Amino acid sequence: MKRFSILIVLTGQTQVGGGFHQSVTNLVRVLAAIPDGARASILDLHGSFSPELQRFVSSGLVVPSQIVQLPKKAPSDRGQSAGWHGVFRRLIQDALLRKSERPRSTLFADFVDNSSYEFVIFLGPSARAIELKKKPFAWCFWDIAHIDHPEFPEVGSAGQFERREATHATALRKATLIVA
C-alpha cells in the first residue's frame, strides 16, 4: 500500500523574530499530527532552519532522511544561463509573448509540482505557495498586522505592503486548507 506523502515547507530567511519562531512551533505541531503510515518530508528552502532541524534530528523528532533539498538548476535549463544564448532567448520570448501569457515557473514550483508529494504544507505565509500549479497545499495565515501597522520596516519598504496584499489575496483563494 502506498503511503500518503506530505512536503512541509519552511521559507523564512532569518533566524529571528516571531515569524521564525512561529514556523518552528508549527513544524513541531505538524510533525506530531502526521498520521501513522504517512510520509513527511521537510524542505528548508533558504537553509535558515538548519540549526533547528539538526536539533530535532538529535532529539529523534526528525530523521535525516526526512530533510530534502531543492535540486540545483542546470545553468542551461530553459534558456536561463548567464551566456548570450540564454539572454538572447529571453529577449525573443519577451518580444513574442505578452508578459501575462509568458509561462512562469520556478525551480521550486517545478520540483514540487513534478514530485511524488501529494500535499504541501507551508508553515508560514509564503508567496512561494502561489507558484504551485498542480499540488494542493495548506497555507498558514498568521495575521494582517501589515494593514494596521504599515509603518513597520518589514512592511513599509518599497512595495512590500502591496506584495503582501497580492500574496494573501491569491494564496487564500488557491489554498486547499487555511490555518489561521
TORKOL-4160 file (C-alpha; in steps of 0.2 Angstrom, whole numbers, padded with zeros to 4 digits, m for minus):
180
<pt num="1" X="0000" Y="0000" Z="0000"/>
<pt num="2" X="0007" Y="0017" Z="m0005"/>
<pt num="3" X="0010" Y="0029" Z="0009"/>
<pt num="4" X="0002" Y="0047" Z="0009"/>
<pt num="5" X="0017" Y="0059" Z="0006"/>
<pt num="6" X="0017" Y="0076" Z="0013"/>
<pt num="7" X="0030" Y="0090" Z="0010"/>
<pt num="8" X="0032" Y="0103" Z="0024"/>
<pt num="9" X="0040" Y="0119" Z="0018"/>
<pt num="10" X="0050" Y="0131" Z="0028"/>
<pt num="11" X="0053" Y="0148" Z="0020"/>
<pt num="12" X="0059" Y="0160" Z="0032"/>
<pt num="13" X="0075" Y="0169" Z="0028"/>
<pt num="14" X="0081" Y="0175" Z="0045"/>
<pt num="15" X="0083" Y="0166" Z="0062"/>
<pt num="16" X="0075" Y="0180" Z="0072"/>
<pt num="17" X="0058" Y="0187" Z="0075"/>
<pt num="18" X="0041" Y="0180" Z="0079"/>
<pt num="19" X="0038" Y="0173" Z="0061"/>
<pt num="20" X="0054" Y="0162" Z="0063"/>
<pt num="21" X="0049" Y="0155" Z="0080"/>
<pt num="22" X="0031" Y="0153" Z="0074"/>
<pt num="23" X="0037" Y="0142" Z="0060"/>
<pt num="24" X="0047" Y="0131" Z="0071"/>
<pt num="25" X="0032" Y="0129" Z="0083"/>
<pt num="26" X="0021" Y="0125" Z="0068"/>
<pt num="27" X="0034" Y="0112" Z="0062"/>
<pt num="28" X="0033" Y="0103" Z="0079"/>
<pt num="29" X="0014" Y="0103" Z="0079"/>
<pt num="30" X="0013" Y="0097" Z="0061"/>
<pt num="31" X="0025" Y="0083" Z="0064"/>
<pt num="32" X="0016" Y="0077" Z="0079"/>
<pt num="33" X="m0001" Y="0077" Z="0069"/>
<pt num="34" X="0006" Y="0067" Z="0054"/>
<pt num="35" X="m0005" Y="0051" Z="0054"/>
<pt num="36" X="0003" Y="0034" Z="0055"/>
<pt num="37" X="0008" Y="0027" Z="0038"/>
<pt num="38" X="0010" Y="0044" Z="0031"/>
<pt num="39" X="0027" Y="0050" Z="0025"/>
<pt num="40" X="0033" Y="0068" Z="0029"/>
<pt num="41" X="0047" Y="0077" Z="0021"/>
<pt num="42" X="0054" Y="0094" Z="0026"/>
<pt num="43" X="0061" Y="0107" Z="0014"/>
<pt num="44" X="0071" Y="0121" Z="0022"/>
<pt num="45" X="0070" Y="0132" Z="0006"/>
<pt num="46" X="0083" Y="0145" Z="0012"/>
<pt num="47" X="0093" Y="0135" Z="0024"/>
<pt num="48" X="0088" Y="0146" Z="0039"/>
<pt num="49" X="0081" Y="0132" Z="0049"/>
<pt num="50" X="0096" Y="0121" Z="0048"/>
<pt num="51" X="0101" Y="0123" Z="0067"/>
<pt num="52" X="0083" Y="0119" Z="0072"/>
<pt num="53" X="0082" Y="0104" Z="0061"/>
<pt num="54" X="0098" Y="0097" Z="0067"/>
<pt num="55" X="0092" Y="0099" Z="0085"/>
<pt num="56" X="0076" Y="0089" Z="0080"/>
<pt num="57" X="0087" Y="0076" Z="0072"/>
<pt num="58" X="0097" Y="0074" Z="0088"/>
<pt num="59" X="0081" Y="0073" Z="0099"/>
<pt num="60" X="0074" Y="0060" Z="0087"/>
<pt num="61" X="0059" Y="0071" Z="0082"/>
<pt num="62" X="0066" Y="0071" Z="0064"/>
<pt num="63" X="0076" Y="0058" Z="0055"/>
<pt num="64" X="0089" Y="0064" Z="0042"/>
<pt num="65" X="0080" Y="0056" Z="0028"/>
<pt num="66" X="0065" Y="0067" Z="0031"/>
<pt num="67" X="0075" Y="0083" Z="0026"/>
<pt num="68" X="0075" Y="0086" Z="0007"/>
<pt num="69" X="0084" Y="0099" Z="m0003"/>
<pt num="70" X="0079" Y="0108" Z="m0018"/>
<pt num="71" X="0089" Y="0102" Z="m0033"/>
<pt num="72" X="0101" Y="0113" Z="m0041"/>
<pt num="73" X="0096" Y="0120" Z="m0058"/>
<pt num="74" X="0107" Y="0117" Z="m0073"/>
<pt num="75" X="0113" Y="0134" Z="m0080"/>
<pt num="76" X="0107" Y="0129" Z="m0097"/>
<pt num="77" X="0089" Y="0125" Z="m0092"/>
<pt num="78" X="0075" Y="0135" Z="m0101"/>
<pt num="79" X="0087" Y="0147" Z="m0108"/>
<pt num="80" X="0091" Y="0155" Z="m0091"/>
<pt num="81" X="0110" Y="0153" Z="m0092"/>
<pt num="82" X="0121" Y="0168" Z="m0090"/>
<pt num="83" X="0128" Y="0166" Z="m0108"/>
<pt num="84" X="0122" Y="0176" Z="m0123"/>
<pt num="85" X="0112" Y="0162" Z="m0129"/>
<pt num="86" X="0101" Y="0162" Z="m0113"/>
<pt num="87" X="0099" Y="0181" Z="m0114"/>
<pt num="88" X="0095" Y="0181" Z="m0132"/>
<pt num="89" X="0082" Y="0168" Z="m0130"/>
<pt num="90" X="0074" Y="0178" Z="m0115"/>
<pt num="91" X="0073" Y="0193" Z="m0126"/>
<pt num="92" X="0065" Y="0184" Z="m0140"/>
<pt num="93" X="0052" Y="0176" Z="m0128"/>
<pt num="94" X="0049" Y="0194" Z="m0121"/>
<pt num="95" X="0046" Y="0201" Z="m0138"/>
<pt num="96" X="0035" Y="0187" Z="m0144"/>
<pt num="97" X="0024" Y="0184" Z="m0129"/>
<pt num="98" X="0015" Y="0197" Z="m0119"/>
<pt num="99" X="0020" Y="0197" Z="m0101"/>
<pt num="100" X="0004" Y="0189" Z="m0095"/>
<pt num="101" X="0005" Y="0175" Z="m0107"/>
<pt num="102" X="0023" Y="0170" Z="m0103"/>
<pt num="103" X="0024" Y="0154" Z="m0093"/>
<pt num="104" X="0032" Y="0157" Z="m0077"/>
<pt num="105" X="0039" Y="0143" Z="m0067"/>
<pt num="106" X="0052" Y="0142" Z="m0054"/>
<pt num="107" X="0064" Y="0129" Z="m0049"/>
<pt num="108" X="0054" Y="0127" Z="m0033"/>
<pt num="109" X="0037" Y="0125" Z="m0042"/>
<pt num="110" X="0044" Y="0113" Z="m0055"/>
<pt num="111" X="0052" Y="0102" Z="m0041"/>
<pt num="112" X="0036" Y="0102" Z="m0030"/>
<pt num="113" X="0023" Y="0100" Z="m0045"/>
<pt num="114" X="0033" Y="0086" Z="m0053"/>
<pt num="115" X="0037" Y="0077" Z="m0036"/>
<pt num="116" X="0028" Y="0062" Z="m0029"/>
<pt num="117" X="0021" Y="0073" Z="m0014"/>
<pt num="118" X="0003" Y="0073" Z="m0013"/>
<pt num="119" X="0000" Y="0088" Z="m0001"/>
<pt num="120" X="0011" Y="0103" Z="0003"/>
<pt num="121" X="0011" Y="0112" Z="0020"/>
<pt num="122" X="0018" Y="0130" Z="0021"/>
<pt num="123" X="0022" Y="0134" Z="0039"/>
<pt num="124" X="0021" Y="0152" Z="0036"/>
<pt num="125" X="0013" Y="0164" Z="0024"/>
<pt num="126" X="0024" Y="0161" Z="0010"/>
<pt num="127" X="0022" Y="0169" Z="m0008"/>
<pt num="128" X="0030" Y="0153" Z="m0014"/>
<pt num="129" X="0013" Y="0144" Z="m0012"/>
<pt num="130" X="0006" Y="0154" Z="m0027"/>
<pt num="131" X="0019" Y="0147" Z="m0038"/>
<pt num="132" X="0012" Y="0129" Z="m0037"/>
<pt num="133" X="0001" Y="0124" Z="m0052"/>
<pt num="134" X="m0003" Y="0106" Z="m0048"/>
<pt num="135" X="m0002" Y="0102" Z="m0030"/>
<pt num="136" X="m0014" Y="0106" Z="m0016"/>
<pt num="137" X="m0007" Y="0115" Z="m0001"/>
<pt num="138" X="m0011" Y="0121" Z="0016"/>
<pt num="139" X="m0006" Y="0139" Z="0019"/>
<pt num="140" X="m0003" Y="0146" Z="0037"/>
<pt num="141" X="m0010" Y="0164" Z="0038"/>
<pt num="142" X="m0003" Y="0172" Z="0053"/>
<pt num="143" X="m0011" Y="0190" Z="0054"/>
<pt num="144" X="m0015" Y="0205" Z="0044"/>
<pt num="145" X="m0005" Y="0217" Z="0055"/>
<pt num="146" X="0003" Y="0225" Z="0040"/>
<pt num="147" X="m0014" Y="0234" Z="0037"/>
<pt num="148" X="m0014" Y="0241" Z="0055"/>
<pt num="149" X="0004" Y="0245" Z="0056"/>
<pt num="150" X="0011" Y="0249" Z="0038"/>
<pt num="151" X="0025" Y="0260" Z="0047"/>
<pt num="152" X="0034" Y="0244" Z="0052"/>
<pt num="153" X="0050" Y="0242" Z="0042"/>
<pt num="154" X="0046" Y="0224" Z="0036"/>
<pt num="155" X="0030" Y="0232" Z="0029"/>
<pt num="156" X="0035" Y="0249" Z="0025"/>
<pt num="157" X="0049" Y="0246" Z="0012"/>
<pt num="158" X="0046" Y="0249" Z="m0006"/>
<pt num="159" X="0031" Y="0239" Z="m0012"/>
<pt num="160" X="0031" Y="0227" Z="0002"/>
<pt num="161" X="0013" Y="0231" Z="0008"/>
<pt num="162" X="0007" Y="0228" Z="m0010"/>
<pt num="163" X="0016" Y="0212" Z="m0012"/>
<pt num="164" X="0009" Y="0206" Z="0005"/>
<pt num="165" X="m0009" Y="0211" Z="m0001"/>
<pt num="166" X="m0007" Y="0202" Z="m0018"/>
<pt num="167" X="0001" Y="0186" Z="m0010"/>
<pt num="168" X="m0013" Y="0185" Z="0003"/>
<pt num="169" X="m0027" Y="0188" Z="m0010"/>
<pt num="170" X="m0020" Y="0174" Z="m0021"/>
<pt num="171" X="m0014" Y="0161" Z="m0008"/>
<pt num="172" X="m0030" Y="0162" Z="0002"/>
<pt num="173" X="m0040" Y="0158" Z="m0014"/>
<pt num="174" X="m0029" Y="0144" Z="m0020"/>
<pt num="175" X="m0026" Y="0135" Z="m0004"/>
<pt num="176" X="m0035" Y="0119" Z="0000"/>
<pt num="177" X="m0033" Y="0122" Z="0018"/>
<pt num="178" X="m0030" Y="0138" Z="0028"/>
<pt num="179" X="m0023" Y="0138" Z="0045"/>
<pt num="180" X="m0025" Y="0154" Z="0055"/>
